[in-house]
Amino acid sequence: MVASSHRRGFTLVELLVVISIIGVLVGLLLPAVQSAREAGRRAQCQNNMRQLTLGVLGFVTAENKFPPLGVISDDPNKHNPHDYVMTTPYNQGIASWIDPSATPDPSEVPMYNWVVEILPYIDQASLSNAWVKTGMNPSGQSVPYGGSATVSMSPGQPSNAKISSMPLAVLRCPDDLTTSSGSGGLSYVANMGFTLWTALPFGWIPSPYDGGGQPTSYPSHPGVIGNGMGIGSGTNDPMLFRKLGLMSMEDNGNYGPPSAMPWNMRNTPATLSDGSSDTLMLSENTLAGGGAPNAYSKGTATSWASPMPMFCGFMGGGPICPTGNCAQANLTPGQDIDGSGWAMANMPGSFTSINYGQNFTIEGSFPFSNSAHPNGCNMSFCDGAVRFIKQSIDGTVYAKLITPAGSKLPVLLRQLPVEEDAFMN
């Protein structure tokens, strides 16, 4: 008798069961893997921000003041150097680089932003030494040398445009995929308060559409009561902007001493009366500098050195003060209640809320906190701490974190102290 050599294999049903089990296990494992990868990218993003924050603090230690948000070589002949506001149309001076309806004034040269100022403190001394802020024209006169200049000032030295087109890993969040190839990307922006520029009432008209938002001179924020500096508004406080935001645009003094421009007033450690641990320094923005020319950049390519505020700063949402009336931002008389208008700094679902611009792609189109991370943004504080701030943070709390001196604001705007439990995770 011959023994049977028949071998029993898996039945179709058994194979389907095994495949189903494997599918379930993979389905359970993938979200965990994706979550771990996102946590790793977010941690790297936080490390980058921490280095930049320490760089800013290094600058502050050396200079005893915070760097400017952005620097544009401004001509004082275009406005009254003894006034806090421009006395000419918006199509002249620094404003010509912000007003969407204006043609850039040829006498105004975009120079650089806060990133250039901290290069020596983030291990980029060679780039800092190569950067040229002013040069000599053929007539032997000193002229401003902008960040977009493509001509080298000396043989063998790279131009400013070449320097700022170099990708620096510390300036880019791993999740930020919006930067154009070959341009110096920037994922981190500085706290500029509630206006694009302190010397003119430039707010922002938001839009639900990519590229639909526009700067506006409509006075809808507390920094623009009456005019940019608070003069004539009843507050009698020309230093108002220093209490509402950390950094601001300024002139570089190429046409004269910087003091000729009265809006050149920087915050110092002493002016952070709310405390450095309660004052925001940097935030993420995937739509900062590092892209092809567009309408927001007046047709110039942008980089990590671009000084236009839409490309290097972030602001609180609004309008805090509808039609310039800040009654809604007042403390309730006789009660420990913040003005209801401050909540507009971050209203979930509004077109200026944190992370609303996550699906936008046009650089400079969303000057508010915005990251590629789910549910919030990495932000740093003036004490060096870096925290993940949820996009659902209460707007009033967020407004207090933006203002360096909310407790010292004029009575019309004064804020109650912030409770740290409200933003610490």
QUINORRA-V15044 format. One record per run of one state. SS is the DSSP state (H for helix, E for strand, C for the rest). FROM is the first residue (numbers start at 1). LEN is the number of residues. If there is no record, write none. Layout:
BEGIN
SS:FROM:LEN
SS:FROM:LEN
END
This chain:
BEGIN
C:1:11
H:12:52
C:64:6
E:70:4
C:74:2
H:76:3
C:79:14
H:93:5
C:98:11
E:109:5
H:114:9
C:123:2
H:125:6
C:131:3
E:134:3
C:137:5
E:142:3
C:145:15
H:160:5
C:165:4
H:169:3
C:172:16
E:188:4
C:192:11
E:203:3
C:206:8
E:214:3
C:217:5
H:222:3
C:225:15
H:240:5
C:245:5
E:250:1
C:251:7
H:258:3
C:261:8
H:269:3
C:272:4
H:276:3
C:279:1
E:280:6
C:286:9
H:295:3
C:298:11
H:309:4
E:313:2
C:315:7
H:322:3
C:325:1
H:326:4
C:330:10
H:340:7
C:347:9
H:356:4
C:360:10
E:370:1
C:371:5
E:376:6
C:382:4
E:386:5
C:391:4
H:395:8
C:403:3
H:406:3
C:409:11
H:420:3
C:423:3
END
